[in-house]
C-alpha cells in the first residue's frame, strides 16, 4: 500500500482506501482499561520484567488487547494504572486527568512500564506492522505537571521480540545499547527534552535532541508516521486539547528508515524519577494500512 493513495492532497488519492484502526482509546469516550491481574509474587507486587495484560474498550465498543512489562519492581505503595482526576465532557490542554501510568515512580527511581498495543510483543495479526508493506501512524496525547520528573515518556515502533526492561534507561541516558536491535522512539526523553531515538540492525544508534521541550502543566501530543518505504517522520504540538491542534515537525529531526520486511510492533515506554508526579495518558490511536487478512476490516 502506497501512502499516496491515502493522502488527500495527492493526485493518486483514490478516495476509498482507509487505514485500519488497530487501537483507539481516550479517557473521556472510553471506559478505563480492564487489567488481567495486578500482582505476581504477592498482591500488588511485581518484579522487574513481570508482565500483565489489559483490554482497552474503544469508542465504538471494540476491545483492544495489550501486554505490559514492569520496568523495575512494583510495590504495594505504587499506583496501579487507572483513570484518575475529574473526567470532563470535553478535554482542555490543562485538564489534569487521564490514565495514570506513574506506576512505582512516586517512591522509586527508574521504574515504570513498557506497553505493546493490540497484540503480542512478538507481533501478531492484530498488531504487526511490516516495513516496506504497511503504512502506520501512532498518535498519542499525554499530560504531566513537570516533565523533568520522567526520564522517558515516548511512543514508537520496535522489532517484535521479548521485552527488555533496560531500554528506558538507555533512552534517558541517550547513550549505549538500547537493547532493541531495530526501533524508533519519539517523545519526552532525557527529562524535559523532546527527542528522537533509533537503531537499525543492532547498530546505527542515534539520539537526537529536537531542540523542543514539552509544556509543563499542559498536554503534549506526539505523532509518528511510517511510510510504505519504511521511512519514519515525526510531528508534535503542545498545549492543545487531546487529539487537536496544528501538528508540526520538530525543530531538529532525524532521518530513519526501517529495512523492508522488518516486523514491528507499536509500543510505549514510561519511566519515572522518584517523584510524586502523575503522567496521564489521555488519548492513543494506532492505524496501519493495508489491513491484515484474518484480523479486521478497514
Secondary structure, 3 states (H helix, E strand, C coil): CCHHHCCCCCCCCCCCCCCEEEEEEECCCCCCCEECCCECCEECEECCCCEEEEEEECCCCCEEEEEEEEECCECCCCECCEEECCCCCCCCCCCCCEEECCECCCCCEEEEEEEEECCCCCCCCCCCEECCCCEEEEEEEEEECCHHHEEEEEEEEEECCCCCCCHHHHHHHCCCCCCCCCEEEEEEECCCEEEEEEEECCEEEEEEECCCCCCCCEEEEEEEEECCCCEEEEEEEECCCCCCCCCECCCCCCCCECCCCCEEEEEEEEEEECCCCCEEEEEEEEEEECCCCCCCCC
